[in-house]
């Protein structure tokens, strides 16, 4: 059984006990969050929602808030002696899928 959930403008294929990194969610560590299901596959077949599957939800536990790998952005303007180096670390939330309810 798997589900496709939507969060942070992205879709993720999950099964129970999966650990995934999603865009930052405002939730405390060890708290429970619910995601809306876009598509669901179980013993009865495959269901696709319009836009979400009615009566289906995915429950997950927030493991911790993390940051991604640092990337560097270089800004440069020719003939102006203007250079700038900026670093960025994208914040993520690490969640563990606990239940898929259909």
N, C-alpha and C positions, 0 to 999 in steps of 0.2 A: 504494500500500500504506500503510495506517495501522493504528495500534494504540491501544487505550484502556488506559492504565496506572493503577495505584492507588498512591498514596503520600501519607502524611500525612492519611489519612482522606478524601482527595479523589480524583477521577478526572480524567484529562487525555487528550485526543485528540492524538496525536503522529504525525509522519512523520519520516523521516530528515532530519537537519540542522536540525530545529526547535530553537529556544532558548526554554525555558520557565522560569518561576519557581515553585518548589515550596516547601512548608514546609521549614524548616531540617533538613538532613541532616548528621550528624556525619561529615564527610569533608573531606580536605584539597583545596586547589585543584589542578587538573589530575589528579585521581585518577578512577578509573573506578567507576561504580556500576551496579547492575542493578535493574530494576523488574519486578514481576510483571504479566502481561498479563491483563486482564479480558475483552477482546474483540479480535479480529484480523480485518482485511479484507485479502485478497490476491487474486491471480489465480484461486485455487481457490474463492473465495467468502468468506462471512462466518462466523467461528467465535465462539461465546460460551462462556466457561468456566463451571464450576460449582464453586467461585467463580472459578478461574483456568484459563486455557487450558494444557493439558499440553504440555510441550516448547517453549513459546514464552517469549521473554524480550526485553527491551529494554535495550540497553547505552547508557549516557550518560557524558559527561565533565563533571566539576564545573568550571565556569568561575570562579565566585567566590561568596563569601558576602556577601550584601547585606542592607540594611534597607529597609523600606518607608517610605512617606510618614508623617510624624508626625501622630498624631491626638491631640486633647485631650479629656479626660474631666473634667467638672465635677461635683463632689459638693456638695450644698447641703442644709442642714436649716433649715427655716423656723422663725422665732422663737427660734433658738438662737445666732445670729450665728456660724454655722459654715459655712465655705466652703473648698473645696480644689480646686486645679487640678492635674491629673496628665497628663503627656504619655506617649505610648507609640509605639514604632517596632517593628513586627513583623519578626523576622528571616526571611529567605528564602535559598534557595540557587538560584543561576542555573546551569542545566545545559543542555548541548547534546546532543541525541540523535545517537548515532553509528551505531547499527545496530539493526535489528529482525529477530530471528530467529524463524522459524516452525517 
